[in-house]
Amino acid sequence: MHSLVVEGIGVQNWTYILVGITFTIYIGIAIWSRAGSTKEFYVAGGGVSPLANGMATAADWMSAASFISMAGIISFKGYDGAVYLMGWTGGYVLLALLLAPYLRKFGKFTVPDFIGDRYYSNTARLVGVICALIVSFTYVAGQMRGVGLVFSRFLEVDINTGVIIGMIIVLFYAVLGGMKGITYTQVAQYCVLIFAFMVPAIFISIQMTGNPIPQLGFGGQLADGSGTYLLDKLDGLSTDLGFAEYTEGSKSMIDVFAITLALMVGTAGLPHVIVRFFTVKRVKDARKSAGIALLLIVILYTTAPAVAVFARTNMIETVSNQPYANVPEWFKKWETTGLITFTDKNGDGLIQYVADTNKNELVVDNDIMVLANPEIAQLPDWVIALVAAGALAAALSTAAGLLLVISASVSHDLIKKMINPKISEKGELIAARLSAVVAVCVAGYFGINPPGFVAATVALAFGLAAASFFPAIILGIFYKKMNKEGAIAGMVIGILSMLFYMTKFKFGWFGGGTEADWWFGISPEGFGTIAMLLNFIVSIVIMKFTPDPPMEVQEIVENIRIPSGAGEATH
Amino acid sequence: MANKEKAKAYWKENIRYVLILMFIWFIVSFGAGILFKDALNAFKMGGFKVGFWFAQQGSMYVFVILIFVYVRLMNKLDKKYGYDA
């Protein structure tokens, strides 16, 4: 990059400029779109256009994990990385076809609201609130950590300072603007993050394959004129170093199947995604905005596996069997962050990067693949800075969406619906803002003092959503006779079995166990599929032995199946 | 009563669309991308093995198309039954 911008202003200054500009935009939008009523605070007034909602949903959904980590994980897992690609997009088909239109017609503010009303029970509502809180807090801690990491790596401030800056920004527009502020900042954040992801990908695709479209480039031939396909070359490099062929992967088929399904169903059951569909005007807008959201997500998700292939090939070629003394500057820079570690086990001064852990001398963190990719490919400084702004947009937009779910669960579902139904509109709005403040502080605390189990619990969040909300909502819409006894029992059994399996195999509780002990060879990440099936079975069996739901509830179900007359969301 | 019959007929057509589209959803992802991946990998499209391509690219394109097809079908269906108000 030195050759490209000899007298440039440097990565650091570029980062300050780009992050400064984007943050100013977010704050400007927040001031312009303050929420004046609970309806504006919870569902942005219910009049968001399908395009704006699609963009907001895409930004809401694509977190620090999608932006920073996913391409890296894929580049180390090869074919197996498809579980995230299919799992985190296929869920939108379920959302559009099975959930979003009906939940919009139902016309409430939150997911526990639907559970509580459809199952005519505050116990069901409480179970819903607890699930929503666990899922959302788990997620948001990871986002704040992501904000801190980006600040510390690109701007060389302390991670904790980074987390606090992130907290202040989110606090500002989530508390002030509620869903209305969040929606329009997310629209801006989508634009920032997709631009930041695509620019380096396109540059590198041209460099390596001569094709400006990364999705085609990674299936094309190398630009060196050798006529070799890039993927064939990477398969060769991988097997030479003792890894599985890149395009084959190493997980068992049943586990790939289970993880993919758990992630799809979990996606469709995540409250912060579902609630976005409450913000549009009509049922048909809910369907359409699910399509737009997925289209916008897929632009990034189909590019990520291309980035993974480019980055892995580049990395192996740059470092494998090279003398440590000659490594490029980025290698040293990321070594100081601890994300790359090299130990010269055989003392030959060369970097041995191989599958055999006894001989392997190089450990590379997943996140490097996106964060350092522009440096590895020697792109200009402003592109490197752009990645920082994009990663922040991804982390902040998801954090804000989750915080809103948390504050709505407390102020609307707990306070308004269960503790003090007589609370005034103004009082509820104050409660909503206060709970958002508390939620930001708790999230910030976890961002500064991350519990060791964050990585494990993100998978848990999907498993929990799959095991609890998804069956309860699906049965609530498609099975008129489903009653509260069945739904509550199903949710409780679903969550408990998921928690049991996760803690057993992730934390070693209940006697622990290793991969050999997995039931049916299914990993904890894939167990959400089994827990979801358990939920369905338990719900239906219990329902058969308990009274039918009241007639008026059955009429509500008939009513939500008809799209016309979707009134405005009500209390 | 007529209203109830109409709602029932609408719901039946909707379910039929959903089942057909969900079948395609399953075939491209769990079918082509996972269960039949090895068989499809015997074929190549450019540099892509076909099973690998479905798992990391093709299934996602089909997902997008499925939703927009559903949007179109349902907009028509809503009109046919007069539920588009």
HADDOCK unambig.tbl for C-alpha pairs under 7 A between the chains (distance, minus, plus):
assign (segid A and resid 79 and name CA) (segid B and resid 52 and name CA) 6.60 0.50 0.50
assign (segid A and resid 82 and name CA) (segid B and resid 55 and name CA) 5.55 0.50 0.50
assign (segid A and resid 82 and name CA) (segid B and resid 56 and name CA) 5.36 0.50 0.50
assign (segid A and resid 85 and name CA) (segid B and resid 56 and name CA) 6.41 0.50 0.50
assign (segid A and resid 86 and name CA) (segid B and resid 29 and name CA) 6.84 0.50 0.50
assign (segid A and resid 86 and name CA) (segid B and resid 55 and name CA) 6.91 0.50 0.50
assign (segid A and resid 86 and name CA) (segid B and resid 59 and name CA) 6.95 0.50 0.50
assign (segid A and resid 86 and name CA) (segid B and resid 60 and name CA) 6.53 0.50 0.50
assign (segid A and resid 89 and name CA) (segid B and resid 60 and name CA) 6.62 0.50 0.50
assign (segid A and resid 90 and name CA) (segid B and resid 63 and name CA) 6.39 0.50 0.50
assign (segid A and resid 93 and name CA) (segid B and resid 63 and name CA) 6.29 0.50 0.50
assign (segid A and resid 93 and name CA) (segid B and resid 67 and name CA) 6.17 0.50 0.50
assign (segid A and resid 96 and name CA) (segid B and resid 67 and name CA) 6.55 0.50 0.50
assign (segid A and resid 97 and name CA) (segid B and resid 18 and name CA) 6.41 0.50 0.50
assign (segid A and resid 219 and name CA) (segid B and resid 46 and name CA) 6.20 0.50 0.50
assign (segid A and resid 219 and name CA) (segid B and resid 47 and name CA) 4.40 0.50 0.50
assign (segid A and resid 219 and name CA) (segid B and resid 48 and name CA) 5.24 0.50 0.50
assign (segid A and resid 220 and name CA) (segid B and resid 46 and name CA) 6.41 0.50 0.50
assign (segid A and resid 220 and name CA) (segid B and resid 47 and name CA) 5.49 0.50 0.50
assign (segid A and resid 229 and name CA) (segid B and resid 47 and name CA) 5.30 0.50 0.50
assign (segid A and resid 231 and name CA) (segid B and resid 47 and name CA) 6.24 0.50 0.50
assign (segid A and resid 247 and name CA) (segid B and resid 52 and name CA) 6.22 0.50 0.50
assign (segid A and resid 253 and name CA) (segid B and resid 34 and name CA) 6.84 0.50 0.50
assign (segid A and resid 257 and name CA) (segid B and resid 30 and name CA) 6.74 0.50 0.50
assign (segid A and resid 257 and name CA) (segid B and resid 34 and name CA) 6.75 0.50 0.50
assign (segid A and resid 287 and name CA) (segid B and resid 71 and name CA) 6.06 0.50 0.50
assign (segid A and resid 288 and name CA) (segid B and resid 71 and name CA) 6.08 0.50 0.50
assign (segid A and resid 291 and name CA) (segid B and resid 64 and name CA) 6.27 0.50 0.50
assign (segid A and resid 291 and name CA) (segid B and resid 67 and name CA) 5.33 0.50 0.50
assign (segid A and resid 291 and name CA) (segid B and resid 68 and name CA) 5.90 0.50 0.50
assign (segid A and resid 294 and name CA) (segid B and resid 64 and name CA) 6.17 0.50 0.50
assign (segid A and resid 295 and name CA) (segid B and resid 64 and name CA) 5.78 0.50 0.50
assign (segid A and resid 298 and name CA) (segid B and resid 60 and name CA) 6.61 0.50 0.50
assign (segid A and resid 302 and name CA) (segid B and resid 57 and name CA) 5.73 0.50 0.50
assign (segid A and resid 305 and name CA) (segid B and resid 56 and name CA) 6.70 0.50 0.50
assign (segid A and resid 562 and name CA) (segid B and resid 7 and name CA) 6.95 0.50 0.50
assign (segid A and resid 563 and name CA) (segid B and resid 83 and name CA) 6.14 0.50 0.50
assign (segid A and resid 564 and name CA) (segid B and resid 83 and name CA) 4.75 0.50 0.50
assign (segid A and resid 564 and name CA) (segid B and resid 84 and name CA) 5.75 0.50 0.50
assign (segid A and resid 564 and name CA) (segid B and resid 85 and name CA) 5.63 0.50 0.50
assign (segid A and resid 565 and name CA) (segid B and resid 85 and name CA) 6.89 0.50 0.50
